[in-house]
Amino acid sequence: MDDAAVPQLRATSSADAEGPLDDWLRDRRERREEAGLRRRPRTLPGRCVDLASNDYLGLSRDPRVVAAAREALDVHGAGARASRLVTGTLGIHEVLERELCELTGQPAALAFSSGYAANTGVLTALGDADTLIVSDAHAHASLVDGARLSRSPVRIARHSDVAHVAQLLAERTEPRALVVVESVYSVWGDHAPLLELAETCQKWNALLLVDEAHGIGVAGHGRGLVHELGLAGSPHVALTLTLSKALGAQGGAVLGAEALREHLVNTARPFIFDTALAPTSAAAAARAARIVREQPELSKRLHERARFVAATLGIPLARAAVQSVPLSTPELAVRAADELRARGVAVGCFRPPSVPDGISRLRITAPGNMELQELAGALETVREVLGNVSRAG
C-alpha cells in the first residue's frame, strides 16, 4: 500500500494541545478538589512510624517470609511467565494452596493474582441471569464490581441484617442464590453474623460467600472468623481472601469445595486470562500462612495493640485490626493525616466513597510486632494533632 494512503497520527509538542476528554477530566478534578476528595499515590516517608499499612502482623518483613520469597526468586525467577492454564502453574502455587487450606480448614483453594481478582473472578464465574446475588450494603468495592460484572440480578441487603437477607432469598424467583458478605468489615470493624447467615443460606439453598480479607490473621487466632465459628468446610459456605494484608505478601484466593475450584479453573476469567501469581509472592504467602497457623500468639499481640490504641485515643474498640477516629469533614481528615505525616506518623485516611456511612475517618493500625513504647509515642502525636485540628476546624 502506498504510504500516502495510510492515515498518519501526528504527535504535537504544543503544551496547549488538548485531548478529547480534557474538559471532562478537568471538570471532574475540580469537583473532587471542591469536595475534599482528591487522592494521590503516597509513599511512606523515611523515619516514619507506620500506622497506616495493612501488614497487620508485620510478616512482610519477617525473616522467614523474606527468605521464602528469596528462595522462590532463585528457583523460579521474577515471574510465572504464563497463565496457570498454559505453563504458569508452579510447584509453589500448589504449596500455597495447601497452606491456605490448612490455615482455613477449607477442602480446596485456588490462588489469584490479587484479592480483587479473586472476588471478581468467583462472582462472575458463579453469577448469571438465573442466580440472585444478595450483597451486604457494606461489601467491598471488589465484591460490588464482581456482582455487577456477573450480570446477575443483585439485591442489596441492609448491613448485617439477617432478616432482610432471608426476606430477599424467600422472594427470589431465580433457581440459585449467593449471599455476599465480609467476615470483618474494615471501616466499622464489626463482625458479620455468620452463624445466622449460614443457617439462613442453608434454609433457602443459597451459597454464603465470605470475604475474609480482614479476618485472616485477625479473627479465630488468625485462622479467620469462618474457622472460629466452626463453619469451615460447610457446603453452604465459600471464602475469598487476600494475601496482601495479614499474610504480608500479594495475591488472593478462593476457598471452598473441590467442585467450586474445578469450576473456577474452567470459567473464572481473572484466573484463565491472567498471568499466574508471581512465585515470590506465592512463596511468601505460603510461609506466612504456616506461621499464622503455628503461632496464634501473633493474633493475640495484634488485639493487645488494638486495645491500647482505642484506650489511648478514647475511641470505641473495633473487633478488628483497624481502629478509626471519625472526623466531621473530609478536609479535616486530610489535614490531620498530612500533619501527622509531617510529624513522622503515617495514618490512613478514609473518605467517601470508601466509607459506607459517608463519615471520614483516620485509619489507625498498630501491627502486632510493634513495640508498645514506639506505639505510645506515636499515639501521643496523634492525640496532639487531633486536638489541634479540632480546635482549628
Legacy VTK file of the C-alpha trace (Angstrom):
# vtk DataFile Version 3.0
C-alpha trace
ASCII
DATASET POLYDATA
POINTS 393 float
0.000 0.000 0.000
1.200 3.494 -0.807
2.400 5.205 2.374
0.497 8.310 1.334
-2.753 6.363 1.617
-2.103 5.423 5.272
-3.546 7.897 7.792
-0.802 9.385 9.929
-1.217 10.264 13.622
0.992 13.280 14.159
2.460 13.993 17.539
2.470 17.568 18.741
4.856 19.262 21.099
2.470 22.088 21.855
1.784 22.439 25.580
-1.604 23.898 24.682
-2.828 20.870 22.731
-5.766 19.132 24.394
-7.191 15.663 24.042
-10.854 14.806 23.518
-11.533 14.222 27.229
-9.554 17.087 28.747
-12.524 19.329 29.504
-14.375 16.471 31.185
-11.293 15.383 33.134
-10.656 18.950 34.298
-14.258 19.282 35.459
-14.081 16.056 37.455
-10.789 17.083 39.056
-12.243 20.422 40.132
-15.273 18.699 41.634
-13.035 16.394 43.648
-10.985 19.371 44.850
-14.101 21.235 45.982
-15.366 18.203 47.914
-12.008 17.492 49.538
-11.889 14.087 47.845
-8.872 14.335 45.551
-6.492 11.432 46.045
-2.899 10.797 45.047
-0.423 7.920 45.396
1.550 8.106 48.627
4.842 6.738 49.857
5.933 6.142 53.418
8.297 8.943 54.462
11.642 7.967 55.924
11.814 7.622 59.714
8.059 7.452 59.942
6.039 5.273 62.320
3.707 3.290 60.079
0.176 3.096 61.491
-1.373 3.051 58.026
-0.472 -0.241 56.376
-2.413 -3.495 56.122
0.585 -5.544 57.300
-1.371 -6.491 60.416
1.126 -8.959 61.881
4.327 -7.435 60.499
5.000 -10.519 58.395
6.009 -8.688 55.220
9.480 -8.192 56.756
9.618 -11.357 58.816
12.967 -13.044 58.012
11.264 -16.392 57.376
8.832 -14.871 54.878
11.552 -12.879 53.139
13.775 -15.977 52.924
10.954 -17.958 51.318
10.442 -15.242 48.709
14.174 -15.057 48.011
14.409 -18.816 47.545
11.473 -18.764 45.115
13.173 -15.972 43.183
16.321 -18.056 42.832
14.393 -21.173 41.783
11.631 -19.760 39.577
12.762 -16.275 38.558
10.899 -12.998 38.888
7.610 -14.050 37.298
5.446 -17.048 36.471
5.799 -16.241 32.744
2.357 -17.523 31.697
-1.179 -18.141 32.860
-1.888 -21.100 35.122
-3.534 -22.971 32.218
-0.503 -22.696 29.932
2.786 -23.217 31.791
2.345 -20.793 34.703
1.385 -23.305 37.393
4.473 -23.773 39.546
5.008 -26.066 42.459
4.947 -23.088 44.809
1.351 -22.296 43.761
0.304 -25.762 44.861
2.198 -25.342 48.144
0.427 -22.041 48.707
-2.992 -23.535 48.082
-2.303 -26.402 50.501
-1.130 -23.995 53.200
-4.229 -21.843 52.769
-6.418 -24.926 53.143
-4.552 -25.910 56.308
-4.962 -22.389 57.695
-8.678 -22.008 56.972
-9.880 -25.607 57.181
-11.264 -25.492 53.649
-11.033 -28.524 51.330
-9.709 -26.724 48.229
-8.156 -23.397 47.233
-7.334 -21.529 44.035
-4.832 -18.673 44.019
-5.400 -15.472 42.033
-3.111 -12.533 41.312
-4.948 -10.306 43.826
-7.805 -10.353 46.276
-9.701 -8.061 43.898
-9.279 -10.601 41.100
-10.417 -13.405 43.395
-13.639 -11.585 44.245
-14.477 -10.559 40.696
-13.456 -13.994 39.439
-15.659 -16.052 41.735
-18.723 -13.826 41.340
-18.544 -13.670 37.560
-17.962 -17.425 37.408
-20.942 -18.237 39.636
-23.309 -15.475 38.616
-25.700 -15.341 35.666
-29.286 -14.345 34.908
-30.568 -17.316 36.920
-28.537 -16.533 40.055
-29.610 -13.869 42.538
-26.794 -12.092 44.351
-27.735 -10.688 47.766
-24.924 -8.323 48.729
-24.397 -6.667 52.103
-24.660 -2.875 51.939
-21.097 -2.524 53.274
-19.470 -5.015 50.892
-16.060 -4.105 49.492
-15.777 -2.482 46.056
-14.317 -5.675 44.576
-17.446 -7.572 45.589
-19.656 -4.806 44.216
-17.776 -4.859 40.918
-17.882 -8.646 40.740
-21.634 -8.621 41.259
-22.097 -6.020 38.525
-19.870 -7.871 36.079
-21.659 -11.162 36.715
-24.820 -9.859 35.002
-26.817 -11.390 37.823
-29.831 -9.744 39.378
-28.486 -8.019 42.511
-30.314 -7.031 45.687
-28.638 -5.022 48.441
-29.310 -6.233 51.964
-29.207 -3.866 54.903
-25.898 -4.173 56.717
-25.697 -7.387 58.769
-29.495 -7.676 58.706
-30.155 -11.431 58.627
-33.913 -10.991 58.468
-33.578 -8.813 55.373
-31.329 -11.408 53.727
-33.892 -14.095 54.478
-36.664 -11.941 53.027
-34.741 -11.356 49.797
-33.980 -15.066 49.458
-37.585 -16.002 50.122
-38.851 -13.546 47.481
-36.464 -14.653 44.774
-37.611 -16.293 41.556
-34.118 -17.371 40.468
-33.180 -21.029 40.994
-29.793 -20.172 42.537
-28.603 -17.524 45.004
-25.380 -16.159 46.511
-25.190 -14.139 49.711
-22.082 -11.934 49.720
-20.592 -10.544 52.934
-17.296 -9.758 54.620
-16.329 -11.539 57.818
-14.773 -8.441 59.395
-15.652 -5.045 57.955
-12.666 -2.730 57.799
-14.352 0.636 58.367
-16.571 -0.144 61.368
-14.547 -3.168 62.474
-17.712 -5.170 63.114
-18.193 -8.907 62.511
-20.808 -10.330 60.192
-23.414 -12.591 61.853
-22.015 -15.591 60.000
-23.721 -18.326 62.021
-27.157 -16.855 61.399
-26.356 -16.126 57.764
-25.099 -19.671 57.204
-28.280 -21.083 58.742
-30.381 -18.815 56.516
-28.437 -19.831 53.417
-28.871 -23.494 54.269
-32.613 -22.992 54.709
-33.008 -21.229 51.354
-30.392 -23.315 49.493
-28.015 -20.426 48.857
-24.218 -20.190 48.956
-22.719 -17.838 51.543
-19.596 -16.198 50.082
-17.460 -14.693 52.845
-14.606 -12.297 52.124
-12.040 -12.936 54.886
-9.702 -10.135 53.787
-9.767 -8.546 57.260
-10.440 -11.798 59.124
-7.355 -13.840 58.262
-4.628 -13.176 60.811
-7.132 -11.317 62.985
-10.134 -13.462 63.987
-10.117 -17.049 65.207
-6.499 -16.957 66.453
-5.548 -15.840 62.944
-7.423 -18.584 61.080
-10.409 -16.395 60.238
-13.930 -15.895 61.513
-15.360 -18.763 59.453
-12.945 -21.193 61.114
-13.571 -19.717 64.566
-17.316 -20.263 64.244
-16.990 -23.868 63.092
-18.208 -23.175 59.549
-15.053 -24.361 57.770
-15.878 -26.990 55.187
-19.620 -26.296 55.185
-21.132 -26.983 51.737
-23.096 -23.723 52.055
-20.005 -21.550 52.718
-17.111 -20.451 50.495
-14.326 -17.950 51.183
-12.260 -15.372 49.434
-9.210 -13.749 50.955
-6.260 -11.557 50.171
-2.616 -12.420 50.691
-1.625 -8.757 50.978
-2.845 -7.881 54.471
-2.081 -10.107 57.456
-0.054 -12.506 55.273
2.193 -9.649 54.183
2.552 -10.694 50.541
0.499 -10.213 47.366
-2.351 -12.089 45.709
-5.720 -13.582 46.610
-7.569 -16.872 46.736
-10.964 -18.526 46.653
-11.531 -21.470 49.010
-14.341 -23.978 49.199
-15.397 -27.310 47.774
-13.266 -29.081 45.187
-16.148 -28.767 42.714
-16.022 -24.967 43.126
-12.288 -24.927 42.446
-12.715 -27.032 39.300
-15.471 -24.695 38.077
-13.297 -21.613 38.639
-10.344 -23.146 36.790
-12.593 -23.509 33.762
-14.708 -20.352 33.952
-13.138 -17.570 36.073
-11.778 -15.065 33.581
-9.383 -13.312 36.020
-7.786 -16.738 36.541
-7.851 -18.039 32.947
-6.601 -14.907 31.193
-4.181 -13.556 33.797
-0.528 -14.389 34.282
-0.110 -16.562 37.356
0.757 -15.079 40.724
4.472 -14.256 40.931
6.407 -17.092 42.601
7.971 -14.761 45.161
4.528 -13.647 46.354
3.213 -17.217 46.386
6.156 -18.450 48.445
5.978 -15.542 50.878
2.245 -16.019 51.420
2.621 -19.775 51.871
5.245 -19.301 54.564
3.200 -16.575 56.244
0.092 -18.789 56.286
2.053 -21.510 58.071
3.432 -19.002 60.584
-0.063 -17.693 61.381
-1.355 -21.239 61.861
1.556 -22.301 64.060
1.808 -19.080 66.089
-1.658 -17.969 67.254
0.013 -15.624 69.700
0.651 -13.246 66.776
-3.061 -12.524 66.556
-3.209 -12.062 70.326
-0.482 -9.410 70.154
-2.381 -7.615 67.399
-5.506 -7.377 69.548
-3.486 -6.171 72.541
-2.237 -3.278 70.454
-5.697 -2.562 69.089
-6.983 -2.247 72.664
-4.081 0.054 73.501
-4.892 2.305 70.519
-8.573 2.534 71.421
-7.894 3.231 75.104
-5.245 5.850 74.394
-7.370 7.747 71.885
-10.632 7.306 73.756
-12.478 5.666 70.878
-14.737 2.585 70.815
-12.745 -0.617 70.319
-13.303 -2.278 66.960
-13.010 -6.079 66.865
-10.554 -5.715 64.019
-7.009 -4.707 63.243
-8.082 -1.247 62.094
-9.206 1.336 64.643
-10.744 4.533 63.346
-11.258 8.104 64.525
-14.260 9.894 62.953
-13.849 13.493 61.809
-16.509 15.949 60.721
-15.340 16.606 57.150
-13.037 15.084 54.524
-10.923 18.250 54.644
-10.253 17.840 58.377
-9.346 14.198 57.898
-6.857 15.060 55.151
-5.418 17.923 57.191
-4.884 15.686 60.198
-3.304 12.905 58.136
-0.974 15.362 56.377
0.096 16.991 59.638
0.793 13.608 61.185
2.968 12.596 58.240
4.912 15.827 58.600
5.486 14.894 62.243
6.617 11.356 61.463
3.441 9.288 61.935
1.669 7.756 58.953
-2.064 7.022 59.347
-4.704 6.124 56.814
-7.496 8.415 55.755
-10.969 7.080 54.948
-13.156 9.397 52.874
-16.219 8.958 50.675
-16.822 6.853 48.681
-14.651 4.444 50.705
-16.839 4.779 53.809
-20.333 3.253 53.796
-21.837 5.878 56.102
-20.229 8.931 54.488
-18.187 9.770 57.621
-14.491 10.495 57.082
-12.064 8.839 59.482
-8.435 8.449 60.339
-7.489 4.790 59.965
-5.009 3.543 62.573
-3.451 0.085 62.559
-0.789 -0.964 65.033
0.863 -4.154 63.719
1.288 -6.996 66.149
5.075 -6.761 66.076
5.250 -3.049 67.010
6.849 -2.299 70.354
4.467 -0.644 72.803
6.913 2.164 73.592
7.084 3.160 69.924
3.308 2.901 69.622
2.723 5.024 72.724
4.932 7.817 71.369
3.174 7.787 68.006
-0.278 7.855 69.617
0.677 10.847 71.729
1.429 12.668 68.479
-1.931 11.553 67.089
-3.704 12.965 70.158
-1.933 16.303 69.806
-2.730 16.635 66.121
-6.364 15.660 66.613
-6.652 18.338 69.275
-5.102 20.953 67.003
-7.322 20.033 64.077
-10.483 20.027 66.182
-9.757 23.482 67.541
-8.885 24.839 64.091
-11.905 23.177 62.432
LINES 1 394
393 0 1 2 3 4 5 6 7 8 9 10 11 12 13 14 15 16 17 18 19 20 21 22 23 24 25 26 27 28 29 30 31 32 33 34 35 36 37 38 39 40 41 42 43 44 45 46 47 48 49 50 51 52 53 54 55 56 57 58 59 60 61 62 63 64 65 66 67 68 69 70 71 72 73 74 75 76 77 78 79 80 81 82 83 84 85 86 87 88 89 90 91 92 93 94 95 96 97 98 99 100 101 102 103 104 105 106 107 108 109 110 111 112 113 114 115 116 117 118 119 120 121 122 123 124 125 126 127 128 129 130 131 132 133 134 135 136 137 138 139 140 141 142 143 144 145 146 147 148 149 150 151 152 153 154 155 156 157 158 159 160 161 162 163 164 165 166 167 168 169 170 171 172 173 174 175 176 177 178 179 180 181 182 183 184 185 186 187 188 189 190 191 192 193 194 195 196 197 198 199 200 201 202 203 204 205 206 207 208 209 210 211 212 213 214 215 216 217 218 219 220 221 222 223 224 225 226 227 228 229 230 231 232 233 234 235 236 237 238 239 240 241 242 243 244 245 246 247 248 249 250 251 252 253 254 255 256 257 258 259 260 261 262 263 264 265 266 267 268 269 270 271 272 273 274 275 276 277 278 279 280 281 282 283 284 285 286 287 288 289 290 291 292 293 294 295 296 297 298 299 300 301 302 303 304 305 306 307 308 309 310 311 312 313 314 315 316 317 318 319 320 321 322 323 324 325 326 327 328 329 330 331 332 333 334 335 336 337 338 339 340 341 342 343 344 345 346 347 348 349 350 351 352 353 354 355 356 357 358 359 360 361 362 363 364 365 366 367 368 369 370 371 372 373 374 375 376 377 378 379 380 381 382 383 384 385 386 387 388 389 390 391 392
